[in-house]
Amino acid sequence: MAALDINVKTNIRSVTKRVKKFQGVDLPKAVGFAMNDTARKMMKLYNMNTNRTFDKPVKYTSSAFGFTKTSSSQKTVNDKIAYVGVKGEPNIKSSGDSSGTNRRIKYMRLQTDGGERTPNRKYIVIPTVHSELNQHGNFPRNFVKRVKADKKRYFFGTPKGRPSNGSFNGIWRRLGTTTNDRSPKLQKVASFIDRQTINKLFPFDKLTRTFIPKILEKQLQKQIRFQFNKKFKSKLVKVR
């Protein structure tokens, strides 16, 4: 009757050498891939939530977020870093004109953190009940430039006899006359204000705290397992 024992052998030096190589090369690679996947998924999550947060946002807003991958020049685990955030922020590339990019950054920061909006020029132009807005709830493109050129129907400022500042300051449309041509009916189509308080709206911090740890942990497990299996294709232990 054969003995009920087996001889288990392994080349410990070979194993430890490969493990060290894994830690030095393949582990940073796995961490980098996991961070890239996490940043990509968070970008999609942030962009998806612009549609949930804002009423019919334009594409420039609904695709506001981008990400930057880790670099192959980041050799160690501690070197690895990826970025996700609004396009045009310091570490996130953006396409398009710089003025539009800067407006989006300013707008998204206010929607995320709240704060006070100040005018780029003299006033902030905001809608009134008589404003004709587009499907996204904004003034049509080049609205101010267009109405400013139509001096017959529109004028900027305050109607005669009203306070020169405050709620009467804005863009007015002439509708016709009351009793004669010198007494036109007026309709305010936009208001001028010096500053505007913006409350927090977009849940950037909440989404970040809730989902990045979960997604990163899952992607780390996936990538480390993949790289480890790829590295150690041959059996580490011989049984005979």
Accessible surface in RSA format (square Angstrom, percent):
REM  Atomic radii and reference values for relative SASA: ProtOr
REM  Chains: A
REM  Algorithm: Lee & Richards
REM  Probe-radius: 1.40
REM  Slices: 20
REM RES _ NUM      All-atoms   Total-Side   Main-Chain    Non-polar    All polar
REM                ABS   REL    ABS   REL    ABS   REL    ABS   REL    ABS   REL
RES MET A   1   224.07 116.0 133.75  88.5  90.31 215.0 110.68  94.1 113.39 150.2
RES ALA A   2    85.47  78.6  62.96  97.2  22.51  51.2  73.35 103.3  12.12  32.1
RES ALA A   3    79.05  72.7  49.63  76.6  29.42  66.9  59.04  83.1  20.01  53.0
RES LEU A   4   166.42  92.7 125.03  89.4  41.38 104.0 132.04  92.7  34.37  92.5
RES ASP A   5   111.16  77.9  87.32  86.9  23.85  56.4  39.18  92.2  71.98  71.8
RES ILE A   6   119.81  68.2  91.82  68.4  27.99  67.5  97.39  70.1  22.42  60.8
RES ASN A   7    71.56  49.4  65.15  63.0   6.41  15.4  25.73  61.9  45.83  44.3
RES VAL A   8    87.24  57.4  61.62  55.8  25.62  61.7  61.62  53.5  25.62  69.5
RES LYS A   9   100.68  49.1  96.27  59.1   4.41  10.5  63.55  57.2  37.13  39.5
RES THR A  10    70.49  50.1  38.81  39.3  31.67  75.5  44.88  60.3  25.61  38.7
RES ASN A  11    95.94  66.2  83.28  80.5  12.66  30.5  32.91  79.2  63.03  60.9
RES ILE A  12   108.48  61.7 107.41  80.0   1.07   2.6 107.41  77.3   1.07   2.9
RES ARG A  13   201.37  84.5 195.54  99.7   5.83  13.9  67.03  91.6 134.34  81.4
RES SER A  14    42.02  35.5  34.96  46.7   7.06  16.3  20.98  44.7  21.04  29.5
RES VAL A  15    24.94  16.4  24.94  22.6   0.00   0.0  24.94  21.7   0.00   0.0
RES THR A  16    59.85  42.6  58.65  59.5   1.20   2.9  46.35  62.3  13.49  20.4
RES LYS A  17   156.92  76.6 151.31  92.8   5.61  13.4  97.95  88.2  58.98  62.8
RES ARG A  18    62.51  26.2  62.05  31.6   0.46   1.1  38.35  52.4  24.16  14.6
RES VAL A  19    49.76  32.7  49.74  45.0   0.02   0.0  49.76  43.2   0.00   0.0
RES LYS A  20   146.96  71.7 138.27  84.8   8.69  20.7  81.61  73.5  65.35  69.6
RES LYS A  21   120.58  58.8 111.39  68.3   9.19  21.9  65.95  59.4  54.63  58.2
RES PHE A  22    11.51   5.8  11.51   7.1   0.00   0.0  11.51   7.0   0.00   0.0
RES GLN A  23   103.18  57.7  93.87  68.6   9.31  22.2  21.64  46.1  81.54  61.8
RES GLY A  24    48.97  60.4   0.00   N/A  48.97  60.4  32.64  89.6  16.33  36.6
RES VAL A  25    80.04  52.7  72.31  65.5   7.72  18.6  75.66  65.7   4.38  11.9
RES ASP A  26    11.47   8.0  11.47  11.4   0.00   0.0   0.00   0.0  11.47  11.4
RES LEU A  27    45.70  25.5  45.70  32.7   0.00   0.0  45.70  32.1   0.00   0.0
RES PRO A  28     5.66   4.1   5.66   5.2   0.00   0.0   5.66   4.7   0.00   0.0
RES LYS A  29    80.84  39.4  75.13  46.1   5.71  13.6  43.09  38.8  37.75  40.2
RES ALA A  30     0.00   0.0   0.00   0.0   0.00   0.0   0.00   0.0   0.00   0.0
RES VAL A  31    17.72  11.7  17.72  16.0   0.00   0.0  17.72  15.4   0.00   0.0
RES GLY A  32     2.55   3.1   0.00   N/A   2.55   3.1   2.55   7.0   0.00   0.0
RES PHE A  33    90.22  45.1  89.43  55.4   0.78   2.0  90.16  54.7   0.05   0.2
RES ALA A  34     0.00   0.0   0.00   0.0   0.00   0.0   0.00   0.0   0.00   0.0
RES MET A  35    39.99  20.7  37.28  24.7   2.71   6.5  33.71  28.7   6.29   8.3
RES ASN A  36    15.00  10.3  15.00  14.5   0.00   0.0   3.56   8.6  11.44  11.1
RES ASP A  37    28.91  20.3  28.41  28.3   0.50   1.2   5.30  12.5  23.61  23.5
RES THR A  38     7.92   5.6   7.92   8.0   0.00   0.0   7.92  10.6   0.00   0.0
RES ALA A  39     6.43   5.9   3.73   5.8   2.70   6.1   6.22   8.8   0.21   0.5
RES ARG A  40    73.78  31.0  73.78  37.6   0.00   0.0  28.08  38.4  45.69  27.7
RES LYS A  41    95.28  46.5  90.21  55.4   5.07  12.1  38.97  35.1  56.31  60.0
RES MET A  42     0.17   0.1   0.17   0.1   0.00   0.0   0.17   0.1   0.00   0.0
RES MET A  43    37.64  19.5  37.64  24.9   0.00   0.0  27.23  23.2  10.41  13.8
RES LYS A  44   126.30  61.6 119.31  73.2   7.00  16.7  72.15  64.9  54.15  57.7
RES LEU A  45    27.61  15.4  24.91  17.8   2.69   6.8  27.27  19.2   0.33   0.9
RES TYR A  46     0.83   0.4   0.83   0.5   0.00   0.0   0.00   0.0   0.83   1.0
RES ASN A  47    23.36  16.1  22.96  22.2   0.40   1.0  11.41  27.5  11.95  11.6
RES MET A  48    83.09  43.0  76.82  50.8   6.26  14.9  48.35  41.1  34.74  46.0
RES ASN A  49    12.47   8.6  12.47  12.0   0.00   0.0   0.00   0.0  12.47  12.1
RES THR A  50     0.00   0.0   0.00   0.0   0.00   0.0   0.00   0.0   0.00   0.0
RES ASN A  51    87.08  60.0  67.12  64.9  19.96  48.1  25.23  60.7  61.85  59.8
RES ARG A  52   170.80  71.7 132.06  67.3  38.74  92.2  53.08  72.5 117.73  71.3
RES THR A  53    34.43  24.5   8.81   8.9  25.62  61.1  10.40  14.0  24.03  36.3
RES PHE A  54    20.18  10.1  12.26   7.6   7.93  20.6  15.81   9.6   4.37  12.5
RES ASP A  55   121.28  85.0 101.06 100.6  20.22  47.8  43.48 102.3  77.80  77.6
RES LYS A  56   133.99  65.4 119.52  73.3  14.47  34.5  75.78  68.2  58.21  62.0
RES PRO A  57    24.81  18.1   5.20   4.7  19.60  71.3  12.98  10.7  11.83  73.5
RES VAL A  58    47.93  31.5  45.91  41.6   2.01   4.9  46.68  40.6   1.25   3.4
RES LYS A  59   167.60  81.8 158.15  97.0   9.45  22.5 102.62  92.4  64.98  69.2
RES TYR A  60    87.68  40.9  82.69  47.0   5.00  13.0  84.02  63.1   3.66   4.5
RES THR A  61    15.68  11.2  15.65  15.9   0.03   0.1   1.42   1.9  14.26  21.6
RES SER A  62    25.56  21.6  18.53  24.7   7.03  16.2   5.90  12.6  19.66  27.5
RES SER A  63    34.29  29.0  33.96  45.3   0.33   0.7  25.00  53.2   9.29  13.0
RES ALA A  64     0.00   0.0   0.00   0.0   0.00   0.0   0.00   0.0   0.00   0.0
RES PHE A  65     1.75   0.9   1.14   0.7   0.61   1.6   1.14   0.7   0.61   1.7
RES GLY A  66     6.48   8.0   0.00   N/A   6.48   8.0   6.48  17.8   0.00   0.0
RES PHE A  67    49.67  24.9  26.05  16.1  23.62  61.5  26.05  15.8  23.62  67.6
RES THR A  68    45.81  32.6  41.92  42.5   3.89   9.3  44.68  60.0   1.13   1.7
RES LYS A  69   118.98  58.0 105.15  64.5  13.82  32.9  51.50  46.4  67.48  71.9
RES THR A  70    20.18  14.4   5.36   5.4  14.81  35.3   0.00   0.0  20.18  30.5
RES SER A  71    44.66  37.7  38.96  52.0   5.70  13.1  29.92  63.7  14.74  20.6
RES SER A  72    99.82  84.4  80.75 107.8  19.07  43.9  52.88 112.6  46.94  65.8
RES SER A  73    84.05  71.0  62.63  83.6  21.42  49.3  47.75 101.7  36.30  50.9
RES GLN A  74    35.13  19.6  32.88  24.0   2.25   5.4  14.22  30.3  20.90  15.9
RES LYS A  75   141.80  69.2 132.15  81.1   9.65  23.0  89.95  81.0  51.85  55.2
RES THR A  76    69.97  49.8  68.87  69.8   1.10   2.6  65.99  88.6   3.98   6.0
RES VAL A  77    58.79  38.7  51.21  46.4   7.58  18.3  51.21  44.5   7.58  20.5
RES ASN A  78   146.31 100.9 113.11 109.3  33.19  79.9  29.73  71.6 116.57 112.7
RES ASP A  79    68.83  48.2  56.04  55.8  12.79  30.2  12.31  29.0  56.52  56.4
RES LYS A  80    28.60  14.0  17.17  10.5  11.43  27.2   0.99   0.9  27.61  29.4
RES ILE A  81    75.22  42.8  74.17  55.3   1.05   2.5  74.17  53.4   1.05   2.8
RES ALA A  82    22.34  20.5   3.52   5.4  18.82  42.8   3.70   5.2  18.63  49.4
RES TYR A  83    75.22  35.1  71.54  40.7   3.68   9.6  49.85  37.5  25.37  31.3
RES VAL A  84    35.41  23.3  16.16  14.6  19.25  46.4  16.16  14.0  19.25  52.2
RES GLY A  85     8.45  10.4   0.00   N/A   8.45  10.4   8.45  23.2   0.00   0.0
RES VAL A  86    15.07   9.9  13.70  12.4   1.37   3.3  13.70  11.9   1.37   3.7
RES LYS A  87    57.52  28.1  57.52  35.3   0.00   0.0  21.16  19.0  36.36  38.7
RES GLY A  88    28.23  34.8   0.00   N/A  28.23  34.8   7.17  19.7  21.06  47.2
RES GLU A  89    36.31  20.8  33.22  25.1   3.09   7.4  19.53  37.8  16.78  13.7
RES PRO A  90   123.91  90.3  80.66  73.5  43.25 157.2  93.45  77.2  30.46 189.3
RES ASN A  91    73.35  50.6  59.84  57.8  13.51  32.5  11.81  28.4  61.53  59.5
RES ILE A  92    11.43   6.5   6.31   4.7   5.13  12.4   7.08   5.1   4.36  11.8
RES LYS A  93   188.26  91.8 171.20 105.0  17.06  40.6 121.32 109.2  66.94  71.3
RES SER A  94    44.47  37.6   5.79   7.7  38.68  89.1  10.54  22.5  33.92  47.5
RES SER A  95    96.29  81.4  81.84 109.2  14.45  33.3  52.01 110.8  44.27  62.0
RES GLY A  96    69.35  85.5   0.00   N/A  69.35  85.5  36.67 100.6  32.68  73.2
RES ASP A  97    87.58  61.3  73.90  73.6  13.68  32.3  49.77 117.1  37.81  37.7
RES SER A  98    83.41  70.5  73.66  98.3   9.75  22.5  44.52  94.8  38.89  54.5
RES SER A  99    61.01  51.6  54.05  72.1   6.96  16.0  44.48  94.7  16.53  23.2
RES GLY A 100     3.18   3.9   0.00   N/A   3.18   3.9   2.93   8.0   0.25   0.6
RES THR A 101    11.95   8.5  11.95  12.1   0.00   0.0   9.91  13.3   2.04   3.1
RES ASN A 102    89.92  62.0  84.71  81.9   5.21  12.5  26.24  63.1  63.68  61.6
RES ARG A 103   140.13  58.8 133.24  67.9   6.90  16.4  56.69  77.5  83.45  50.6
RES ARG A 104    15.36   6.4   9.74   5.0   5.62  13.4   8.21  11.2   7.15   4.3
RES ILE A 105    17.65  10.0  17.55  13.1   0.10   0.2  17.55  12.6   0.10   0.3
RES LYS A 106    81.53  39.8  77.87  47.8   3.66   8.7  67.18  60.5  14.35  15.3
RES TYR A 107    87.59  40.9  84.28  48.0   3.31   8.6  66.80  50.2  20.79  25.6
RES MET A 108     2.09   1.1   1.50   1.0   0.59   1.4   1.65   1.4   0.44   0.6
RES ARG A 109   127.83  53.7 123.97  63.2   3.86   9.2  44.27  60.5  83.56  50.6
RES LEU A 110    24.96  13.9  24.41  17.5   0.54   1.4  24.93  17.5   0.02   0.1
RES GLN A 111    19.67  11.0  19.67  14.4   0.00   0.0   0.10   0.2  19.57  14.8
RES THR A 112    20.70  14.7  16.09  16.3   4.61  11.0  11.23  15.1   9.47  14.3
RES ASP A 113    86.57  60.6  72.05  71.7  14.52  34.3  24.60  57.9  61.97  61.8
RES GLY A 114    17.02  21.0   0.00   N/A  17.02  21.0   5.34  14.7  11.67  26.1
RES GLY A 115    36.70  45.3   0.00   N/A  36.70  45.3  31.53  86.5   5.17  11.6
RES GLU A 116    90.68  52.1  68.02  51.5  22.66  54.0  22.88  44.3  67.79  55.4
RES ARG A 117    89.91  37.8  89.91  45.8   0.00   0.0  10.52  14.4  79.39  48.1
RES THR A 118    56.00  39.8  53.55  54.3   2.45   5.8  32.63  43.8  23.36  35.3
RES PRO A 119    34.99  25.5  16.69  15.2  18.30  66.5  19.15  15.8  15.84  98.5
RES ASN A 120   118.46  81.7  78.13  75.5  40.32  97.1  32.33  77.8  86.13  83.2
RES ARG A 121   221.96  93.2 193.64  98.7  28.32  67.4  75.19 102.8 146.76  88.9
RES LYS A 122   153.62  74.9 135.87  83.4  17.75  42.3  90.20  81.2  63.42  67.5
RES TYR A 123    67.71  31.6  52.23  29.7  15.48  40.3  27.96  21.0  39.75  49.0
RES ILE A 124     5.07   2.9   1.45   1.1   3.62   8.7   5.07   3.7   0.00   0.0
RES VAL A 125    41.62  27.4  26.96  24.4  14.66  35.3  26.96  23.4  14.66  39.7
RES ILE A 126    39.44  22.4  39.30  29.3   0.15   0.4  39.44  28.4   0.00   0.0
RES PRO A 127    62.27  45.4  46.69  42.6  15.57  56.6  46.80  38.6  15.47  96.1
RES THR A 128    33.22  23.6  13.74  13.9  19.48  46.4  24.25  32.6   8.97  13.6
RES VAL A 129   143.33  94.3 104.27  94.4  39.06  94.1 113.18  98.3  30.15  81.8
RES HIS A 130    79.46  43.4  69.61  48.4   9.85  25.2  43.69  45.0  35.77  41.6
RES SER A 131    19.99  16.9   0.09   0.1  19.91  45.9   0.60   1.3  19.40  27.2
RES GLU A 132   122.08  70.1 110.55  83.6  11.54  27.5  49.75  96.2  72.33  59.1
RES LEU A 133    71.44  39.8  38.88  27.8  32.56  81.8  39.47  27.7  31.97  86.0
RES ASN A 134    58.47  40.3  40.18  38.8  18.29  44.0  31.42  75.6  27.05  26.1
RES GLN A 135   138.79  77.6 114.85  83.9  23.95  57.0  42.34  90.1  96.45  73.2
RES HIS A 136    56.83  31.1  42.95  29.9  13.87  35.5  30.64  31.6  26.19  30.5
RES GLY A 137    41.10  50.7   0.00   N/A  41.10  50.7  25.01  68.6  16.09  36.0
RES ASN A 138    72.57  50.0  69.28  67.0   3.29   7.9  20.19  48.6  52.38  50.6
RES PHE A 139    39.86  19.9  27.09  16.8  12.77  33.2  27.09  16.4  12.77  36.5
RES PRO A 140    46.95  34.2  41.40  37.7   5.55  20.2  43.39  35.8   3.56  22.1
RES ARG A 141   213.57  89.7 184.34  94.0  29.23  69.6  75.05 102.6 138.52  84.0
RES ASN A 142    94.11  64.9  77.90  75.3  16.21  39.0  19.95  48.0  74.16  71.7
RES PHE A 143    17.00   8.5  14.85   9.2   2.15   5.6  14.85   9.0   2.15   6.2
RES VAL A 144    58.10  38.2  56.70  51.3   1.40   3.4  56.70  49.3   1.40   3.8
RES LYS A 145   157.79  77.0 149.10  91.5   8.68  20.7  95.92  86.3  61.87  65.9
RES ARG A 146   129.07  54.2 118.26  60.3  10.82  25.8  73.83 100.9  55.25  33.5
RES VAL A 147     1.02   0.7   0.16   0.1   0.86   2.1   0.46   0.4   0.56   1.5
RES LYS A 148   123.73  60.4 119.58  73.4   4.15   9.9  63.18  56.9  60.55  64.5
RES ALA A 149    84.61  77.8  50.72  78.3  33.89  77.1  60.25  84.8  24.36  64.5
RES ASP A 150    44.51  31.2  38.29  38.1   6.22  14.7  20.92  49.2  23.59  23.5
RES LYS A 151   153.11  74.7 142.18  87.2  10.93  26.0 106.74  96.1  46.37  49.4
RES LYS A 152   181.37  88.5 161.08  98.8  20.30  48.3 113.07 101.8  68.30  72.8
RES ARG A 153   115.57  48.5 114.87  58.6   0.70   1.7  40.50  55.3  75.08  45.5
RES TYR A 154    16.30   7.6  11.73   6.7   4.57  11.9   1.97   1.5  14.33  17.7
RES PHE A 155    45.58  22.8  40.87  25.3   4.71  12.3  45.58  27.6   0.00   0.0
RES PHE A 156    68.89  34.5  41.80  25.9  27.09  70.5  41.85  25.4  27.05  77.4
RES GLY A 157    19.91  24.6   0.00   N/A  19.91  24.6  19.87  54.5   0.04   0.1
RES THR A 158    35.10  25.0   9.56   9.7  25.54  60.9   8.35  11.2  26.75  40.4
RES PRO A 159    14.62  10.7  10.01   9.1   4.60  16.7  13.11  10.8   1.51   9.4
RES LYS A 160   207.11 101.0 176.74 108.4  30.37  72.3 126.74 114.1  80.38  85.6
RES GLY A 161    85.65 105.6   0.00   N/A  85.65 105.6  44.25 121.4  41.41  92.7
RES ARG A 162   121.30  50.9 104.83  53.4  16.47  39.2  13.85  18.9 107.45  65.1
RES PRO A 163    79.15  57.7  65.72  59.9  13.42  48.8  78.21  64.6   0.94   5.8
RES SER A 164    96.67  81.7  74.85  99.9  21.81  50.3  46.49  99.0  50.17  70.3
RES ASN A 165   104.53  72.1 102.27  98.8   2.26   5.4  28.36  68.3  76.17  73.6
RES GLY A 166    51.17  63.1   0.00   N/A  51.17  63.1  40.18 110.3  10.99  24.6
RES SER A 167    89.75  75.8  66.55  88.8  23.20  53.4  58.13 123.8  31.62  44.3
RES PHE A 168    60.97  30.5  60.92  37.7   0.05   0.1  60.97  37.0   0.00   0.0
RES ASN A 169    12.73   8.8  12.49  12.1   0.24   0.6   0.48   1.2  12.25  11.8
RES GLY A 170     0.00   0.0   0.00   N/A   0.00   0.0   0.00   0.0   0.00   0.0
RES ILE A 171     0.00   0.0   0.00   0.0   0.00   0.0   0.00   0.0   0.00   0.0
RES TRP A 172    23.34   9.4  23.34  11.3   0.00   0.0  23.34  12.4   0.00   0.0
RES ARG A 173    24.32  10.2  24.32  12.4   0.00   0.0   3.98   5.4  20.34  12.3
RES ARG A 174    85.74  36.0  74.40  37.9  11.34  27.0  25.05  34.2  60.69  36.8
RES LEU A 175    94.31  52.5  57.06  40.8  37.24  93.6  61.46  43.2  32.85  88.4
RES GLY A 176    34.33  42.3   0.00   N/A  34.33  42.3  31.86  87.4   2.46   5.5
RES THR A 177    60.69  43.2  43.17  43.8  17.52  41.8  17.35  23.3  43.33  65.5
RES THR A 178    82.69  58.8  49.70  50.4  32.99  78.6  50.06  67.2  32.63  49.3
RES THR A 179   121.38  86.3  84.78  85.9  36.60  87.2  80.50 108.1  40.88  61.8
RES ASN A 180    62.02  42.8  53.27  51.5   8.75  21.1  33.72  81.2  28.31  27.4
RES ASP A 181   127.40  89.2 105.51 105.0  21.89  51.8  34.66  81.6  92.74  92.5
RES ARG A 182   210.23  88.3 181.72  92.6  28.51  67.9  81.56 111.5 128.67  78.0
RES SER A 183    45.16  38.2  38.50  51.4   6.66  15.4  22.00  46.8  23.17  32.5
RES PRO A 184    48.88  35.6  35.56  32.4  13.33  48.5  35.56  29.4  13.33  82.8
RES LYS A 185   110.72  54.0 105.50  64.7   5.22  12.4  52.82  47.5  57.90  61.7
RES LEU A 186    61.44  34.2  31.91  22.8  29.53  74.2  31.91  22.4  29.53  79.5
RES GLN A 187    39.26  22.0  36.21  26.5   3.04   7.2   5.69  12.1  33.57  25.5
RES LYS A 188    29.25  14.3  27.48  16.9   1.77   4.2  21.09  19.0   8.17   8.7
RES VAL A 189     3.89   2.6   3.85   3.5   0.05   0.1   3.85   3.3   0.05   0.1
RES ALA A 190     0.00   0.0   0.00   0.0   0.00   0.0   0.00   0.0   0.00   0.0
RES SER A 191    16.34  13.8  16.34  21.8   0.00   0.0   6.85  14.6   9.49  13.3
RES PHE A 192    23.19  11.6  15.70   9.7   7.49  19.5  15.70   9.5   7.49  21.4
RES ILE A 193    45.72  26.0  40.94  30.5   4.79  11.5  45.72  32.9   0.00   0.0
RES ASP A 194    87.73  61.5  81.82  81.4   5.91  14.0  22.18  52.2  65.55  65.4
RES ARG A 195   130.83  54.9 117.52  59.9  13.31  31.7  41.69  57.0  89.14  54.0
RES GLN A 196    54.24  30.3  49.78  36.4   4.46  10.6  14.10  30.0  40.14  30.4
RES THR A 197   105.39  75.0  81.87  83.0  23.52  56.1  54.46  73.1  50.94  77.0
RES ILE A 198    28.93  16.5  24.68  18.4   4.25  10.2  26.14  18.8   2.79   7.6
RES ASN A 199   120.44  83.1 109.21 105.5  11.23  27.0  31.21  75.1  89.23  86.2
RES LYS A 200   146.20  71.3 122.89  75.4  23.31  55.5  70.68  63.6  75.52  80.4
RES LEU A 201    98.93  55.1  80.37  57.5  18.56  46.6  84.56  59.4  14.37  38.7
RES PHE A 202     4.22   2.1   0.00   0.0   4.22  11.0   0.00   0.0   4.22  12.1
RES PRO A 203    45.68  33.3  34.37  31.3  11.31  41.1  45.68  37.7   0.00   0.0
RES PHE A 204    51.84  25.9  51.50  31.9   0.33   0.9  51.50  31.2   0.33   1.0
RES ASP A 205    70.80  49.6  68.19  67.9   2.62   6.2  19.31  45.4  51.50  51.4
RES LYS A 206   135.04  65.9 133.60  82.0   1.44   3.4  76.69  69.0  58.36  62.2
RES LEU A 207    15.82   8.8  15.71  11.2   0.10   0.3  15.82  11.1   0.00   0.0
RES THR A 208    39.85  28.3  39.01  39.5   0.85   2.0  39.01  52.4   0.85   1.3
RES ARG A 209   164.13  68.9 145.05  73.9  19.08  45.4  76.85 105.0  87.28  52.9
RES THR A 210    50.77  36.1  41.54  42.1   9.23  22.0  35.50  47.7  15.27  23.1
RES PHE A 211    70.99  35.5  70.99  44.0   0.00   0.0  70.99  43.0   0.00   0.0
RES ILE A 212    47.97  27.3  47.97  35.7   0.00   0.0  47.97  34.5   0.00   0.0
RES PRO A 213    77.46  56.5  65.44  59.7  12.02  43.7  73.15  60.4   4.31  26.8
RES LYS A 214   134.62  65.7 124.72  76.5   9.90  23.6  86.49  77.9  48.12  51.3
RES ILE A 215    30.25  17.2  27.97  20.8   2.28   5.5  30.25  21.8   0.00   0.0
RES LEU A 216    52.97  29.5  52.97  37.9   0.00   0.0  52.97  37.2   0.00   0.0
RES GLU A 217   103.44  59.4 100.42  76.0   3.02   7.2  32.88  63.6  70.56  57.6
RES LYS A 218   145.37  70.9 141.33  86.7   4.04   9.6  85.58  77.0  59.79  63.7
RES GLN A 219     9.01   5.0   9.01   6.6   0.00   0.0   0.00   0.0   9.01   6.8
RES LEU A 220    48.58  27.1  48.58  34.8   0.00   0.0  48.58  34.1   0.00   0.0
RES GLN A 221    95.80  53.6  88.47  64.7   7.33  17.4  31.35  66.7  64.45  48.9
RES LYS A 222   114.32  55.8 112.00  68.7   2.32   5.5  64.96  58.5  49.36  52.6
RES GLN A 223    21.24  11.9  21.24  15.5   0.00   0.0   0.07   0.1  21.17  16.1
RES ILE A 224    61.09  34.8  61.09  45.5   0.00   0.0  61.09  44.0   0.00   0.0
RES ARG A 225   140.72  59.1 135.24  68.9   5.48  13.0  58.37  79.8  82.35  49.9
RES PHE A 226   117.94  59.0 112.38  69.6   5.56  14.5 117.09  71.0   0.85   2.4
RES GLN A 227     2.80   1.6   2.19   1.6   0.60   1.4   0.00   0.0   2.80   2.1
RES PHE A 228    77.96  39.0  77.96  48.3   0.00   0.0  77.96  47.3   0.00   0.0
RES ASN A 229    91.21  62.9  81.97  79.2   9.24  22.3  27.86  67.0  63.36  61.2
RES LYS A 230   112.29  54.8  99.45  61.0  12.84  30.6  65.01  58.5  47.29  50.4
RES LYS A 231    57.24  27.9  37.36  22.9  19.89  47.3  18.12  16.3  39.12  41.7
RES PHE A 232    19.72   9.9   4.86   3.0  14.86  38.7   4.86   2.9  14.86  42.5
RES LYS A 233   175.09  85.4 138.37  84.9  36.72  87.4  87.29  78.6  87.80  93.5
RES SER A 234    69.07  58.4  54.32  72.5  14.75  34.0  53.12 113.1  15.95  22.3
RES LYS A 235   186.80  91.1 158.27  97.1  28.53  67.9 108.31  97.5  78.49  83.6
RES LEU A 236    55.65  31.0  42.87  30.7  12.77  32.1  43.85  30.8  11.80  31.8
RES VAL A 237    71.28  46.9  63.02  57.1   8.26  19.9  63.24  54.9   8.04  21.8
RES LYS A 238   156.07  76.1 152.00  93.3   4.07   9.7  97.63  87.9  58.45  62.3
RES VAL A 239    96.69  63.6  65.52  59.3  31.17  75.1  65.52  56.9  31.17  84.6
RES ARG A 240   178.55  75.0 139.01  70.9  39.54  94.1  93.00 127.1  85.56  51.9
END  Absolute sums over single chains surface
CHAIN  1 A    16941.9      14057.7       2884.2       9456.9       7485.0
END  Absolute sums over all chains
TOTAL         16941.9      14057.7       2884.2       9456.9       7485.0
